[in-house]
Amino acid sequence: MRPRRSGRQAGRGQALVETSIVIVFLLLMLSGAYAVSAYANDQNTAVAAVRSGARYAAELGNTAWQPGHSVNPTSADEQVVSEVCNIANAMPNLVQTTNLTVTVYRPQANANGLLAPTDLQDIYSVVPSTCAIAGSPAPQYLNTSGTGCVESNDTGGYTLDCRIQQHPNEAHLGVKLTYGYRAPTPLFPLTLTASAYAVTALAPEFS
């Protein structure tokens, strides 16, 4: 015949179970809060990266493009991509096994400057560890009119002839970074795709 547990022993056991549940719950809450805080920190770095890239792109402008010259923006965009990637690499929770996507675009469809599918855009897939562009940019640069920006003659790229710097008609330029984030907390294994963007006007030229 088993001895009966006293009421005091049963109460201790119940209290131990309840305490364990509370501790687990608190650990999950703390882990979640830390994961969100780490994400906010990385997002701040991403915003700094695209702002720096946009400022750099504004100064580069159309690289003194003249009618009849190549409209391919890759040489200018490569410098912008490098600027963005170098700053983005400071994010401690950046997923290094997933390529970054850096998009240089003309913000036109959305009033807030957010990238729209119809905006002229150059898309670059970037290896985080080396900041090297993986493959070729998506658009094909077919504008050979030599008379300026003719969108119907290309396939959607933000070509140099469209990056107008003549004051007061300066074009705008946006830079968007898409990256992978992995939470540093094993109890809250959050992995997501995040992005940040910045928009600026190209540096004006006066004639």
N, C-alpha and C positions, 0 to 999 in steps of 0.2 A: 504494500500500500504506500503510494507516494505521499510524502509530507506536503501539506498545503503551504503555498507561499503566503507570507503575511501581506497585509495591505501595503505596508511600507515598501517591501521588495517589489511588488507589482508597480507601485507608483514610481520607483526609481527606474525600472525598466521602461516605462512609458515616457518618462522625462528624457531618458537617453535617446530613445527613438525620435522624439520630437526635436531634441537638440540637433541630432544628426541631420534631420530634414532641413532645419533652419540654416545650418552651416552650409549644406550643399546649395541651398537656394541663394544664400548670400554670396557664395563663391561664383555662382553663375551670373549673378547681378554684377559683381565686381569685374568679372571677366568681360561681360558684355560692355560695361561702361569703359573699360580700358580699350577694348577693340574699337569702339566708336571714337574714343579720344585719339587713338593712333591713326584711324582713318582721317579724322579732321586734320591732323598734323600733316599727313601725306597730301591731302587735298590742297592745303595751303601751299605746299611746295609745288604742286602741279600748277596752281594758279600763278605762282611766281615764274614758273618755267614758261608758260604760254605768254605771259606779259612781256617777259624779256625777249622771247622769240618774235613777238609782234613788233616791239620797238626796233629790233634789229632789222626785220623785214621792211619796216617803214623807212628806215635810213637807206637800205639797199634800193628800195623802190623798183623801178624798171631797169636798173643798171645802165642808165643812159641809152636805152633802146632807141633805134632810129628806123624809120620805114625801110623795108628791104632787108633788114637784119633778122637773124633767127629770133623767133618768139618763144623758144623753149625756156621755161623758167627754172629748170632743174639746177643749174649752177648756183643761182641765187638761193633757191629753196634748200639746197644741201647745207648751206651755212646756217639757215634758220633752224633746220632739223637738228644740227649739231648743238646749237645753243640750247634748244629745248631739252634734248636728251641729256646733256651734261648736267643740267640742273635737276632734271627728273631722277637721275641716278642717286641723288641725295636722299630719296625717300627710303627709309629703312624697311618698309614692308612691300616694296615693289616686287612683283612676281617677275623674276629674271628669266624664267623659261617661256614667257609669253612676249611676243614682239609688241613694242609700242606702235601706235598709229598716230602719225603727225599729219594733219591736214592743213594746207594753206589755201584759203578760199576768199572769194569776194562776197561779203555779207550783203545780201540784197533782198531776199524774200522775207526775212523776219526783222521786225522793227528793233528787237533787242540784240541783233547781231548773231544769234544762234545759227549754226550751220543748217541749211536746208538742202534737200536733195537737188533742187534746181539751181543752186548757186554754182558758179564756176569754181572748181576745186582741183587741187593737186594732192593726191593721197600717197603717203610714204609709210611703208612698213619698216620699222627700225629695230635692230638688235640692241637690247638694252646694254649688254656688257661692253660692246664696242662702239655703239652709236652709228654703226654702218647701216646704210639703206639696203634692205633685202630685196633684190630684184629691181625692177623698173617701176616708176610711178604709173598710176593707172591711166591718166589721159594720154592721148596721142595728139601731138601739136601739129595741126594741119593748116593753120592760118598763114597763107602765103600771099595775101592780097597786097601787103606793103602799104596799106592806107590807114592802118590803125585797127582797133579792136572790132573784129567781125565775128560775133559769136556763132553765126550759122556755119562758119567755115572750120570750126574745130569740134572736138567731141566733149567739151565741158571743162577743159583745163583753164586755170587762171593764168593766161599767157602774159608775157611781158608787155605786149602792145595794149593790153587791157588795164595795166597798172599805171593809170594816168596820174602824173604828178603836177601838171600845169595848173597853177593857181588861177582862179578859185575853184577849179573842178577836180580837186584831188580825189582819187578813188580811195575806198576803204579796203582794209585787208584784215582777215581774221586768221588766227592760228588756234587749232584745236588739238588737244592731246588726249588720247584714249589709252588707258593703262590697266594693268591687273593689280589688285590689292589683295593681300592675304593677311588676315588678322594674326597678331603674334601670340595669341592665347590658345593653348590646346583645348581648354574647356569650352571655347567659343570659336570653332573652326570656320570662320567666315571668309569666303573668297568671292570677290565680285569684280566686275568691270566698271571702272569709273572714268570720268572725263572732266576736262576743264577747257575753257576757251577765253580768248581775249581778242578785242577788235580795236583797231586804230586807223587813223587816216595816214596816207603816205606822206612823206616829207614833201612840202611844196617846192615847186620850182617857179622862179619868176623870170620872165623874158622881157 
